[in-house]
Amino acid sequence: MVGVWTIAGTLTPVPALDRLDLVADPVAAALRSMTDADRLAVTAIDASLADTAEFCAHYGVPLSASANCVVVAGKRGDAVRYAACVVLATTRADVNGVVRKRLDARKASFAPMDEAVSLSGMEYGGITPVGLPADWPVLLSPEVAAAPELIIGGGVRGSKLLVPGDVLAKLPGAEVVEGLAR
């Protein structure tokens, strides 16, 4: 699939397994163990352009083909449960409704940056669903799971992964959740 990414804009994607040096360590470990890893590509980017809007504008990538991964912390009493939510960049995750209920939490919010970074082993602004802790649910909007090609974080601000949505739907802990994106 590498080389036929219609959403790549001015990027030059290469097979992800050929450039594990471009991704965070947990992402590289996950890619090594994935049966579909040969369907993913990676590309280096300017880390100062990692934020979605600037990235898409600079590299000519459609915003509708970019997916964001946010880490949510749900609390009930002293228990904190984490989840990753992956939605198209043109939408937002329903954290206080759908995600809160899925985590069986009284309160849910975006995880503090330092927690998200330390628990995921990834850089803020580059967190990706590939390689997250095994006990975290990875909640995908149906639009993400159905997308033929997407651009997501590489675990560091200096790279992006290109991936078919059906590969994300096969990640450990992945669930397609109706109503996740608004």
N, C-alpha and C positions, 0 to 999 in steps of 0.2 A: 504494500500500500504506500510505502514511502516513495515520494517523488510525484504522486498524483494528488496531493493535497490541494484542493481548489480554494481553500480558505487561507493559504499561507501568505498571501500578499507578497511583500518583498523579502520574507524570511527564507532561509535555506534549511529545511528540515532534513535530518539524517536519521537512520535507524537508532532508536533509543538505546538498544543494547550495545551499539558501537561507541556511544559517548556517555557512559555512566558517570564520567567525571563532571558532566554538566548539571547533574541533579544532586539533591541532598542524599545522604547515606541511607536513610530509611526508604527512600524512593528507589535507589539503586538496588537495595536488597529485595524489595517487592518486585521490581522488574525482572530480576534474575529468576524469581520463582513463578512468574506468571506464564501460563500456557499461551496467552495471546500477546506476549510482549513484542513479538515481531510485527504486530499491527500498530505499534506506537512509534512516533518519531519525536525527536527533541531538537530544539534550536536554541542557540545562545542569543540573548538579547542584552541591550543596555539596561543594567539593573536600575538606573534612575527612571526608566520608562516602564517599570513593572506594573504600575497601577493600570487597570483595565482601559480606561478611556484614553489615556496618553499612549499606551501600548498600541491599541487598535488604530488610532489616528496616525501614529508615526510609521507603523509597519504595513498599513493598508489592509488590516484584518477586519472583517465584518464584526461589529459588536454582537450581532445575533449568533455568531459562531464561537463566541468566547463564553466560558463558564467560570463562575466564581465559586470557591470553596470557603465556607465560613465555619468556624468552630463555635459550637453553642454549648453552654454549661446550663444544665437543668438542676435545680435544687429542690429537695423535699427534706425538711428537717436538716440533719447534718450530712445527708448523702448528696453527693454531686455526681451527676452522670454527664458524660460528654458525647457529642455527636458531631459529625461533619455534615453540612448541608451543601449540596451542589445544585446551583440554579443558573440559568442563562444570565449573562450580564445585563440583559434588558429587563430583568425581573429582580424581586427581592424575596428572600425566604420568609415565610410566615412563622417567625420565631415564637411569638407569644400565643399563637393558636395551635397550629398543626404540630410544630416541633415540641412545644411544651407538653402537649397531650401524649405524643409518641414517647417522650422521656418519662412520662408519669411524674412530672414535676409540678410543684406549686408555682415556681418562678423559673423562667428561662431567659437568658440573655447571651449576647456574644461573650465568649470567654475572654477574660483579660488577656492582652497581648502577651505578657510574660508567661502566663500559663499555657496558652496555645502554642507558643514557641517551644517551651521546655518539654511539654508532654508529647508534641508531634515530632520533635527533632528537626523541624523545618524553620525557615526564615519567615518572619511576618511579611505578608505581601506576596509570598510564593507558596503558601500552604496548598497542598493538593490532596485529593482523596487517595492517591496511590501511595501506599506505605504508612498509612495511619495506624495507630495502635489497634490490635486485633479485636479488642472488646468495645470499640466505638462503632455504633451504627453509622453507615454512610448513606444518608438520605438523599435520593436523587429525584428531581422533578421529572415527570414523564417526558417533558421536552428534551431534557438532557439525555435520558436513556435512549430516546428515539433518534437523536441527531446522528447523521452519517459521519460527521467529523466535527471535532471541537478543539479549541485551544484552552488548556488549563495550566496552572502553575507547575513548576518543576521541583518544588521544594526549596528553591533558592530564588532570589529576585532576578538572577542573571540568566534564567532559562524558562522555556515554556515547553510543555508536552502537547503533541497533537495526537488525538485519540478518538476512535469511534465511540459513540455513546453506549453501544451494546457491550463494549469491553468494560466500561465503568460499571455497568449493571451486574457484571460477574465478579466484581471485587469482593473480598471477604467483608461480610457485614452489610453489603449493599442492599438497599430496599428502594423500590420505586414508590413514591408517596404522592398520591393524588392531592392536589391543593397545596403542595409545598411552596410553589412559587406564586407570587402575586405581581 
